[in-house]
Amino acid sequence: MGLELFASQPADGLTVVKVPEGVDGVALLNKLEKQYGLKLAGGQDTLKGKIIRLAHMGYIDQFDVLAGLAGVELVLKEMGYRVEPGSGLAAAQRVLANE
């Protein structure tokens, strides 16, 4: 999707990306929840509106992750960010399929 990872050494159970310039991170998360029923986390304190967090541990399975990525793509596109629909989803599916 062209999003930048927040951490230089990402964790296994959580992926955090920076919200692209010109996109309101708080509005992005609100749209995800209201339009698609997807609850992702944002940043706290000085990071509020600047990052989004997608958990992938515990009761979250691969299809929850794929749904989250699909929703992020759709909302980003709706908000004017240039993203090819399905690009992030396809990349995640390749990883999950061990390609």
Beta strands, then each sheet from edge to edge (+ up, - down):
strand 1: 14-18
strand 2: 41-42
strand 3: 51-55
sheet 1: 1+ 3- 2+
end
